[in-house]
């Protein structure tokens, strides 16, 4: 993930085959990913809990969900 300036905090694969990478990013952001050529498909969407989600186009027509989780005093998510 070095090209995107991400640090992987955890990597989990569920029994359904979904893969979750929890990342930390120096600058977070959809702007950075779209600047590198990613296509924003949807969002950012504000969630009732204060977080946000967005979807970008991934390789091989995959749909990647970016989740920004709100925590007290700030955010640790995607920079949506």
HELIX and SHEET records of a PDB file:
HELIX    1   1 UNK A    2  UNK A    4  5                                   3    
HELIX    2   2 UNK A   30  UNK A   35  1                                   6    
HELIX    3   3 UNK A   59  UNK A   61  5                                   3    
SHEET    1   A 2 UNK A   6  UNK A  13  0                                        
SHEET    2   A 2 UNK A  19  UNK A  25 -1                                        
SHEET    1   B 3 UNK A  39  UNK A  46  0                                        
SHEET    2   B 3 UNK A  52  UNK A  57 -1                                        
SHEET    3   B 3 UNK A  63  UNK A  68 -1                                        
SHEET    1   C 2 UNK A  70  UNK A  71  0                                        
SHEET    2   C 2 UNK A  74  UNK A  75 -1                                        
END                                                                             
